[in-house]
Amino acid sequence: MGSEGPSSTRIFFKDKNEFQGPFNERRIQEWYRLGLFENACLFYFVKPGTASDDSTSSFALEELCSLNGNHTPFKCPSDAIPAEKT
């Protein structure tokens, strides 16, 4: 899976309704550049020590691109991601 430091935010995504991850930003960004994600793909940003599940805040790729730009949609610092999103 992803190689990340202990304080890194982990990124999960759903593929065929199953969680995939954790991955670090660099790995997700590489796959994004290859065009492997659809705009509706949901991403979950999880701090270390926290489990990922459907109650974790999620963001569609198109929403991340709108927030952070198309070049680096996953560049957003974890504290800039809204804590609660429904």
C-alpha positions as CSV (number, residue, x, y, z in Angstrom):
1,M,0.0,0.0,0.0
2,G,1.1,3.6,0.5
3,S,4.4,4.5,2.2
4,E,3.8,7.4,4.6
5,G,5.2,8.9,7.7
6,P,3.4,8.6,11.0
7,S,1.9,12.2,10.8
8,S,0.8,11.9,7.2
9,T,-2.8,12.2,6.3
10,R,-3.9,8.9,4.7
11,I,-6.1,9.0,1.6
12,F,-8.6,6.3,0.8
13,F,-11.0,6.0,-2.1
14,K,-13.9,3.9,-3.0
15,D,-13.7,1.5,-5.9
16,K,-16.7,-0.7,-6.7
17,N,-18.1,0.4,-3.3
18,E,-15.1,-0.9,-1.4
19,F,-12.5,1.2,0.4
20,Q,-9.0,1.1,-1.1
21,G,-6.0,2.4,0.8
22,P,-4.4,3.9,2.7
23,F,-2.3,5.8,0.1
24,N,-0.2,8.9,0.4
25,E,-0.8,12.1,-1.6
26,R,2.1,11.3,-4.0
27,R,0.7,7.9,-5.0
28,I,-2.9,9.3,-5.5
29,Q,-1.5,12.2,-7.5
30,E,0.4,9.8,-9.8
31,W,-2.7,7.8,-10.5
32,Y,-4.7,11.0,-11.1
33,R,-2.2,12.2,-13.7
34,L,-2.7,8.8,-15.5
35,G,-6.4,9.5,-15.6
36,L,-7.4,6.5,-13.5
37,F,-10.1,8.3,-11.5
38,E,-13.6,9.4,-12.6
39,N,-14.9,12.8,-11.5
40,A,-17.4,11.2,-9.2
41,C,-14.8,9.0,-7.4
42,L,-15.0,9.6,-3.6
43,F,-11.9,10.3,-1.6
44,Y,-11.5,10.1,2.1
45,F,-8.8,12.0,4.0
46,V,-8.1,10.3,7.3
47,K,-5.6,11.4,10.0
48,P,-3.4,8.6,11.5
49,G,-5.0,6.6,14.2
50,T,-8.5,7.1,12.8
51,A,-10.5,4.5,10.9
52,S,-12.0,5.1,7.5
53,D,-15.6,4.3,7.0
54,D,-18.8,5.8,5.5
55,S,-19.0,8.3,8.3
56,T,-15.6,9.8,7.3
57,S,-15.9,13.1,5.3
58,S,-15.7,12.4,1.6
59,F,-15.0,14.5,-1.4
60,A,-15.7,13.7,-5.1
61,L,-12.7,14.3,-7.4
62,E,-14.6,17.1,-9.2
63,E,-15.1,18.9,-5.8
64,L,-11.4,18.5,-4.9
65,C,-10.4,20.0,-8.4
66,S,-12.8,22.9,-7.7
67,L,-11.2,23.5,-4.3
68,N,-7.6,23.0,-5.2
69,G,-7.3,23.3,-8.9
70,N,-7.0,20.6,-11.6
71,H,-3.2,20.4,-11.5
72,T,-2.9,19.2,-7.8
73,P,-6.4,18.5,-6.4
74,F,-4.9,16.5,-3.5
75,K,-2.5,19.3,-2.3
76,C,-4.9,20.6,0.3
77,P,-3.5,20.5,3.8
78,S,-5.6,18.3,6.1
79,D,-6.5,21.2,8.3
80,A,-8.0,23.0,5.3
81,I,-10.4,20.2,4.6
82,P,-13.7,20.9,6.3
83,A,-14.0,18.7,9.4
84,E,-17.7,17.9,9.0
85,K,-19.3,17.4,5.6
86,T,-22.5,15.5,4.8
